Amino acid sequence: MSAIINWIIFFGLALLLPTAYAAKIGAPYAPTFMAAIKRAFSHISLGPSDVIVDLGAGDGRVLLEAASRGAKAVGYELSPIMWFIVWSRLHLLPSRSSSAAKSGQPSVPQKRLTVYMRNFYRQKLPVETTVIFAFLMPEHMAKVKSFLSKQHLPNLRYVLIYAFPFPDLKPLEVIHAPKCSRLYVYRPSDFRLNT
Ligand SMILES: C[S@@+](CC[C@H](N)C(=O)[O-])C[C@H]1O[C@@H](n2cnc3c(N)ncnc32)[C@H](O)[C@@H]1O
């Protein structure tokens, strides 16, 4: 009996500790409102020639919406709980393609969406990345800017930031969607990215 309890405690900690750590170094889970995601993606004409990266994928809504528009979507998520939610939305829940077909919406082939259970700060982002998305706490935005400036992203078109902008950068545009926080659009040149 005590062995089972030990396993439950061990398993619980294995799930909760990385989730708490992600909340501390990036943000706790909170979703970007779909209206803001859709408006931003339409505004930048996100499509099949794009590769979008979500820094902290949460429940995967940004990635799913991007993939439904034909883009390749790559997410990093440190919380095993949130990572599993994205994974199940992709692999276990009834295929979006069948429900999408009924509703007339485009399908989301699994091969277009990848989510890694990793700390994004420790990653080299795909060199093909064209769009970066993030919704993280304001106190970490300077570190995120420094992280981005070290990446080699010659094809990057835009950096999209929801709710909490970079403290010392003027956005190219600010997107407003009803009942949503603002979404800030930055150009790659703002980050002096390695090209
Ligand atoms: C505020 S939520 C945003 C989720 C999603 N991007 C959205 O906009 O709906 C932030 C997510 O980032 C994850 N996160 C925070 N820091 C991270 C890190 N360093 N590496 C990977 N994921 C991280 C958290 O676990 C959380 O799920």
The ligand as a Gaussian input file, in Angstrom:
#p B3LYP/6-31G(d) Opt

LIG

0 1
 C        0.188000      32.066000     -20.515000
 S        0.319000      30.421000     -21.143000
 C        0.114000      30.693000     -22.897000
 C       -0.311000      29.458000     -23.629000
 C       -0.500000      29.619000     -25.138000
 N        0.713000      30.097000     -25.783000
 C       -1.605000      30.566000     -25.452000
 O       -1.274000      31.694000     -25.838000
 O       -2.785000      30.223000     -25.288000
 C        2.083000      30.159000     -20.999000
 C        2.496000      28.697000     -21.152000
 O        3.911000      28.662000     -21.284000
 C        4.436000      27.554000     -20.577000
 N        5.829000      27.915000     -20.281000
 C        6.259000      28.907000     -19.470000
 N        7.601000      28.979000     -19.498000
 C        8.030000      28.012000     -20.363000
 C        9.321000      27.593000     -20.806000
 N       10.443000      28.205000     -20.381000
 N        9.395000      26.592000     -21.699000
 C        8.262000      25.975000     -22.152000
 N        7.009000      26.323000     -21.741000
 C        6.897000      27.335000     -20.861000
 C        3.513000      27.418000     -19.372000
 O        3.525000      26.113000     -18.844000
 C        2.146000      27.809000     -19.961000
 O        1.456000      26.677000     -20.418000

